[in-house]
Amino acid sequence: MSRINRIFITMALSLSLLTAATILPERTYAESTSNSTAILNEVLQYIDAYNITDAQKEELVQKALKGMVSGLNDPYSQYFTPEESKAFQNQLNLQYEGIGIETHFEDGKAAIMRVFKGSPAEKSGIQKGDILSRVDGKAITDSSLVQKYILGKAGTSVTVTIKRSGKLMDFNIKREAIHIPAVASALLPGHIGYIQISSFTSKADEEFAEHLSKLQQRGMKSLIVDLRNNPGGYVESAQHIAEHFIEKGILMYTKDNTGKLQPTEIQNGSSLPMPVAILVNKNSASASEILSGALHDHGIATLVGTTTFGKGRIQSVIPLSDGGLLKLTTQQYVTPNMTDFNGKGLKPDIMRTGNNVQLLTAMKVVNNGKLTVTIKNNQLMAFEDLTLEPIPVIQKGNKVYLPSRIVAALTNAEPKWDKTTQTLTLQKSDSSKLTFTAASQSVWSEKNETYLELGAIQSKFPAFQWNYKDGTLTLQIG
């Protein structure tokens, strides 16, 4: 899925030493200047007095600062110039300048999967499901081109050509400053609440509280919190969100440069008496791991997905006098159960790969093994305006097929395809097996994907119920 990329600017400092024929006079410095900084001032003064290039002192200082921070050999510490600091803060709070759409690029097409409310795109009439064909006359042939052509300075205009129902339509849209909500939600079948947190912005905790309250008012009986691809953000936001689940207890233990382990405690939180699952993957990092680790260790949530990033370090963002920022690692932390996952990641309780497989698994986990889903036009329904990967439903004659990895998630099984015998085996957790063959037309393979015929599944797994009509597939388990 193509989203607004998070851009980090890095600059390298290279120094060349030249032997000069002219010996430059020494300069004197105030005794109050420390030895560590005096040499920097000394070099700057020599450069200012004798350098024959056009180098600017401000630029040299910025490069020196970057080199200094780089010398820490810490991938998370960074110096930002005044210009870079604005971009960093905008990125941290999900702000950019554009028209307000989210796309998914597949089979050479950029489908518009989400139009943000109140955005220039929505006001102009762009709709979810439109195909982004051209921008200012330039064809969109790659996912990277969407951002390259769409993003631009607020107040400037862009002409977007979309395809809708086979017809091309042009929209002239003026770019604006866009704030992407950090939190989105939906109420799924079975009264399952779903909250997606894309980043822990400074307002993410407030957004979470609003969505949680609305879901509770709509009769939510269980909850899935989606932290996949969430790189982290403000620790305070993660802590405030944790307070909706933990009445009183340890959020984490931290250690600064004194080496003393200190607990971060929640004193006046609340509880959420219902089944909770948290979706995580390899891009769930930092504050995502703080929240996941705390709710897991307190026995509140089941983790579903793949091993997390493994960033048990906390950075402080320090404003500097020149308008720049210093992002500096100042603490390390472990989970309430003293799990040090830095560089290793948190391992989920239930390992699953594939976005939709993880999601369907979590839905079953919080709903006592029961599940009802509807797939229309290859999209999971009931997720409102959220962007999800498509699930291909294929009809061949009077037979309907679904990807085997989806069927495996629904039946708590692991799929194994034998290319030689053209046989697919679903290995269930109770050691039983379900076997399907291409010869019987119960399974077929195409483009490294295997598909199972739904009638064949139901005959061997009666708990699997399905109905397909007019392009809409309804599935029910349990």
C-alpha positions in Angstrom: 0.0 0.0 0.0 1.4 3.3 -1.0 1.4 5.9 1.8 3.0 9.3 2.3 6.7 8.3 2.9 8.5 9.5 6.0 11.5 11.3 4.8 14.6 11.6 6.9 17.4 13.9 5.6 21.0 12.8 6.2 24.1 14.6 5.3 27.7 13.3 5.4 30.7 15.3 6.6 34.0 14.6 4.8 37.2 16.4 5.8 40.3 16.6 3.6 43.7 17.5 5.1 46.0 19.6 3.0 49.6 20.5 3.9 50.0 24.3 3.4 53.3 26.0 2.5 52.2 29.0 4.5 52.4 28.7 8.3 49.4 30.6 9.7 49.8 32.6 12.9 48.4 31.3 16.1 45.3 32.9 17.7 44.6 33.3 21.4 41.3 32.3 23.1 39.6 33.2 26.3 40.6 31.0 29.2 36.9 30.4 30.1 36.4 28.4 26.8 36.6 24.7 27.5 39.3 22.7 25.7 36.7 20.5 23.9 35.0 23.5 22.3 38.0 25.8 22.0 39.5 23.7 19.2 36.3 24.0 17.2 36.3 27.8 17.6 40.0 27.8 16.7 39.4 26.0 13.4 36.4 28.2 12.6 38.4 31.4 13.1 41.3 30.1 10.9 38.7 29.2 8.2 37.0 32.6 8.6 40.3 34.4 8.4 42.2 32.6 5.6 39.9 30.2 3.7 39.6 31.1 -0.1 36.5 29.0 -0.9 32.9 30.3 -0.7 32.0 28.1 2.3 29.6 29.8 4.8 30.3 29.6 8.5 26.7 28.6 9.3 26.9 25.7 6.9 30.2 24.5 8.3 28.8 24.6 11.8 25.8 22.5 10.7 28.0 20.0 9.1 30.2 19.8 12.1 27.2 19.2 14.3 26.0 16.4 12.1 29.4 14.9 12.2 29.5 15.1 16.0 26.1 13.4 16.4 27.1 10.8 13.7 30.1 10.0 15.8 27.9 8.6 18.5 27.3 5.6 16.3 23.6 5.7 17.3 21.2 5.3 14.4 18.5 7.1 16.3 20.4 10.3 17.3 20.3 13.1 14.7 20.9 16.8 14.3 18.3 18.7 12.3 19.0 22.1 10.7 16.3 24.8 11.2 14.9 23.9 7.8 15.0 20.1 8.4 13.5 20.5 11.9 10.3 21.8 10.4 10.1 18.9 8.0 10.8 16.5 10.9 8.1 17.9 13.1 5.6 17.8 10.3 6.5 14.2 9.6 6.2 13.3 13.3 2.7 14.8 13.4 1.6 13.4 10.0 1.4 16.8 8.3 2.2 17.5 4.6 1.1 19.7 1.7 -0.9 18.0 -1.0 -4.5 17.2 -1.9 -5.4 14.5 0.7 -5.6 11.1 -0.9 -4.1 7.6 -0.1 -3.5 5.2 -2.9 -2.8 1.5 -3.4 -0.7 0.6 -6.5 -1.3 -2.8 -8.0 -1.3 -4.2 -11.6 0.0 -0.9 -12.9 -2.8 1.1 -11.5 -3.0 3.6 -8.6 -6.4 3.1 -7.0 -7.5 5.8 -4.6 -8.3 3.9 -1.4 -8.9 6.8 0.9 -10.0 10.4 0.5 -9.4 12.4 3.8 -12.4 14.2 5.1 -12.3 18.0 4.5 -9.4 17.6 2.1 -9.1 19.5 -1.3 -9.6 16.1 -3.0 -12.9 15.5 -1.2 -14.1 19.0 -1.9 -13.3 18.6 -5.6 -15.2 15.4 -5.9 -12.5 12.7 -5.9 -13.9 9.4 -4.6 -12.6 6.2 -3.1 -12.3 3.7 -5.8 -11.2 6.2 -8.5 -8.1 5.3 -10.5 -5.4 8.0 -10.5 -4.4 8.1 -14.2 -2.4 11.3 -14.7 -1.1 14.3 -12.7 -0.5 17.5 -14.7 -0.6 15.3 -17.8 2.1 12.9 -16.6 1.1 9.2 -16.5 1.2 7.4 -13.1 3.1 4.3 -13.9 4.8 3.7 -10.5 3.8 4.2 -6.9 6.6 6.7 -6.3 5.2 9.0 -8.9 2.1 9.6 -6.9 4.0 11.5 -4.2 6.4 13.1 -6.7 3.7 14.8 -8.7 1.0 15.2 -6.0 3.0 16.8 -3.2 3.7 20.5 -3.5 3.6 23.9 -1.8 0.2 24.8 -0.3 -1.6 27.3 -2.6 -0.3 25.8 -5.8 -2.6 23.9 -8.1 -2.4 20.5 -9.7 -4.5 18.9 -12.4 -5.5 15.3 -11.5 -6.9 12.9 -14.1 -8.9 10.0 -12.7 -10.7 7.1 -14.3 -14.2 6.4 -13.0 -16.5 3.8 -14.6 -14.3 3.7 -17.7 -14.4 7.5 -18.2 -11.5 9.9 -17.7 -12.2 13.0 -15.6 -10.0 16.0 -14.9 -9.9 17.9 -11.6 -8.0 21.1 -11.0 -7.2 21.1 -7.3 -5.4 23.6 -5.1 -3.0 22.0 -2.6 -3.4 22.6 1.1 -1.7 21.8 4.3 -3.0 18.3 5.2 -3.1 16.7 8.6 -3.5 13.0 8.4 -5.5 11.7 11.4 -3.3 9.3 13.5 -6.2 7.2 14.5 -9.1 5.6 12.6 -11.7 3.1 13.7 -14.6 0.9 12.7 -17.2 -1.4 14.3 -16.9 -4.8 12.7 -19.4 -7.7 12.7 -19.7 -9.4 16.1 -19.5 -6.0 17.8 -15.7 -6.1 17.3 -14.1 -2.6 17.7 -11.1 -1.9 15.5 -8.8 1.1 16.1 -5.8 1.8 13.9 -3.0 4.0 15.2 -0.6 4.9 12.4 1.7 7.1 14.6 1.9 8.3 18.2 1.6 12.0 17.4 1.1 14.7 20.0 -2.6 14.4 19.5 -2.9 10.6 19.0 -4.0 9.9 22.6 -6.8 12.4 22.3 -7.9 10.9 19.0 -7.8 7.4 20.5 -10.0 8.4 23.4 -12.6 9.9 21.0 -12.7 6.7 18.8 -12.8 4.4 21.8 -15.7 6.3 23.3 -17.7 6.2 20.1 -17.1 2.5 19.7 -18.3 1.9 23.3 -21.4 3.9 22.6 -22.0 1.7 19.5 -21.9 -1.5 21.6 -18.4 -2.7 21.2 -17.8 -6.0 23.0 -14.1 -6.6 22.0 -11.3 -4.6 20.6 -8.5 -4.9 18.0 -5.7 -2.3 18.2 -3.7 -2.1 14.9 -0.1 -1.0 15.4 1.3 -2.5 12.2 3.7 -0.1 10.4 3.5 2.3 13.3 7.1 3.7 13.8 6.4 5.2 17.2 6.3 8.8 18.2 5.7 10.6 21.5 6.0 8.3 24.6 3.5 10.4 26.4 0.8 9.6 23.8 1.5 5.9 24.2 1.3 6.2 28.0 -2.0 8.0 27.9 -3.5 5.4 25.6 -2.2 2.6 28.0 -4.1 4.4 30.8 -7.4 3.3 29.1 -6.4 -0.3 29.8 -4.2 -0.3 33.0 -5.8 1.0 36.2 -2.5 0.9 38.2 0.8 -0.6 37.3 4.1 -0.4 35.5 4.2 0.8 31.9 7.9 0.1 31.5 11.3 0.4 33.2 13.8 3.0 31.9 17.5 3.5 32.5 19.4 6.7 31.7 23.2 7.4 31.7 23.3 6.9 35.4 22.5 3.3 34.9 19.7 3.2 37.5 16.5 1.4 36.5 13.4 3.5 37.1 9.8 2.4 36.8 7.3 4.5 34.7 4.0 4.0 36.6 0.4 4.4 35.7 -1.5 5.5 38.8 -5.0 6.7 37.8 -5.9 4.7 34.7 -9.0 2.6 33.9 -9.8 -0.9 32.7 -11.4 -2.2 29.5 -13.1 -5.4 30.5 -13.2 -7.1 27.2 -11.0 -9.3 24.9 -8.2 -7.2 23.3 -5.8 -8.1 20.5 -2.9 -6.0 19.2 -1.7 -6.3 15.6 2.0 -5.9 15.2 4.7 -6.4 12.5 8.3 -5.8 11.8 7.6 -2.1 11.4 6.0 -1.7 14.8 8.6 0.2 16.7 9.4 2.3 19.8 6.2 3.7 21.3 4.3 0.9 19.6 6.5 -1.6 21.4 6.0 0.3 24.7 2.2 0.0 24.4 2.3 -3.6 23.1 4.7 -4.8 25.7 2.8 -3.2 28.6 -0.6 -4.6 27.6 0.8 -8.0 26.9 2.8 -8.2 30.2 -0.3 -7.2 32.2 -2.3 -10.0 30.5 -4.6 -7.5 28.8 -3.9 -8.1 25.1 -2.9 -11.0 22.8 -0.3 -10.0 20.3 -0.9 -11.2 16.7 1.3 -10.8 13.7 5.1 -10.9 13.3 8.1 -9.9 15.5 8.3 -6.2 16.1 11.2 -3.9 15.1 13.1 -4.1 18.4 13.8 -0.5 19.4 14.1 -0.4 23.2 15.5 3.1 23.1 13.9 6.5 23.8 15.0 9.8 22.2 14.6 13.3 23.6 13.9 16.0 21.0 15.8 19.1 22.2 15.2 22.6 20.6 18.4 24.4 19.8 19.2 28.1 19.8 19.6 28.2 16.0 16.1 26.9 15.4 17.4 23.4 14.8 16.7 20.2 16.8 18.8 17.6 18.5 17.2 14.1 18.6 19.3 12.3 21.1 19.0 8.8 22.7 18.7 9.5 26.4 17.1 6.3 27.8 16.8 2.6 27.2 13.8 0.6 28.4 12.4 -2.8 29.1 8.8 -4.1 29.4 7.0 -4.5 32.8 8.2 -8.2 32.9 11.8 -6.9 32.4 12.0 -8.1 28.8 14.9 -6.4 26.9 13.9 -6.7 23.3 16.2 -4.1 21.8 17.6 -5.4 18.5 15.4 -8.5 18.8 11.8 -7.3 18.8 8.7 -8.5 20.7 7.5 -11.9 19.6 3.7 -12.1 19.2 1.6 -14.8 20.9 0.2 -15.8 17.5 2.6 -15.6 14.5 0.9 -14.8 11.2 2.1 -13.3 8.0 0.0 -11.3 5.5 -2.1 -8.2 6.4 -5.5 -9.7 5.9 -4.5 -13.1 7.5 -3.3 -11.2 10.6 -6.5 -9.2 10.7 -8.9 -12.1 10.4 -6.9 -14.1 13.0 -7.2 -11.2 15.5 -11.0 -11.0 14.8 -11.3 -14.7 15.7 -9.1 -14.3 18.8 -11.3 -11.5 20.3 -14.6 -13.2 19.3 -14.1 -16.6 20.9 -13.2 -18.3 17.6 -16.3 -17.0 15.7 -16.2 -14.8 12.7 -18.5 -13.3 10.1 -17.0 -11.3 7.2 -18.3 -9.9 3.9 -16.1 -9.4 0.9 -17.5 -7.2 -1.9 -15.6 -6.2 -5.0 -12.5 -7.9 -3.4 -12.7 -5.6 -0.3 -13.5 -6.5 3.3 -16.7 -4.7 4.2 -17.6 -2.8 7.4 -14.2 -1.1 7.6 -15.8 2.2 6.6 -13.3 4.5 5.0 -10.2 2.6 6.2 -7.7 1.3 3.6 -7.2 -2.4 3.4 -5.5 -4.7 0.9 -7.9 -6.4 -1.5 -8.9 -10.1 -1.1 -9.4 -11.7 -4.6 -12.6 -13.7 -4.9 -12.5 -15.6 -8.2 -15.5 -17.3 -9.9 -14.7 -20.0 -12.4 -17.9 -21.4 -13.8 -20.1 -22.4 -10.9 -17.1 -22.6 -8.5 -15.9 -19.8 -6.2 -12.3 -19.7 -5.1 -10.5 -17.8 -2.3 -6.7 -17.5 -1.6 -5.6 -20.5 0.5 -3.8 -18.2 3.0 -7.1 -16.6 3.8 -8.9 -19.9 4.2 -6.0 -21.1 6.4 -6.5 -18.1 8.7 -10.2 -18.8 9.0 -9.7 -22.5 9.8 -6.7 -22.1 12.1 -4.5 -24.1 9.7 -1.2 -23.7 7.9 -1.3 -24.1 4.1 1.4 -26.2 2.4 1.5 -26.5 -1.4 3.2 -29.4 -3.2 4.0 -28.2 -6.7 5.0 -31.7 -7.8 1.7 -33.4 -6.9 -0.4 -30.3 -7.2 -1.8 -30.9 -3.8 -2.6 -28.4 -1.0 -2.6 -29.5 2.6 -4.1 -27.5 5.4 -2.3 -28.6 8.6 -4.6 -27.9 11.6 -3.5 -27.1 15.1 -4.9 -30.4 16.3 -2.6 -32.3 14.0 -5.4 -33.2 11.5 -5.0 -32.4 7.8 -7.3 -31.4 5.0 -6.1 -32.2 1.5 -7.2 -30.7 -1.8 -6.0 -31.5 -5.3 -5.8 -29.7 -8.6 -7.1 -32.8 -10.3 -10.4 -32.5 -8.4 -10.6 -28.7 -9.2 -10.7 -28.0 -5.5 -7.4 -26.1 -5.7 -5.5 -24.3 -8.4 -2.4 -22.2 -8.6 -1.5 -19.0 -10.4 1.2 -16.4 -10.0 2.7 -18.0 -6.8 -0.8 -17.9 -5.2 -3.0 -21.0 -4.5 -6.7 -20.8 -4.4 -9.2 -23.1 -2.7 -12.8 -23.9 -3.9 -15.2 -22.9 -1.2 -17.6 -25.9 -1.7 -14.7 -28.3 -1.2 -13.7 -26.5 2.0 -17.2 -26.7 3.4 -17.5 -30.4 2.7 -14.4 -31.1 4.8 -14.9 -28.3 7.4 -18.6 -28.0 8.1 -18.1 -25.0 10.4 -17.0 -23.1 7.4 -20.2 -21.5 5.9 -20.3 -19.3 2.8 -22.7 -17.6 0.4 -21.8 -15.9 -2.9 -24.2 -13.7 -4.8 -23.8 -10.8 -7.2 -20.1 -10.4 -6.5 -20.6 -10.4 -2.7 -19.1 -13.2 -0.6 -20.2 -13.8 3.0 -18.2 -16.1 5.2 -19.1 -17.4 8.6 -17.0 -19.5 11.0 -18.4 -21.0 14.3 
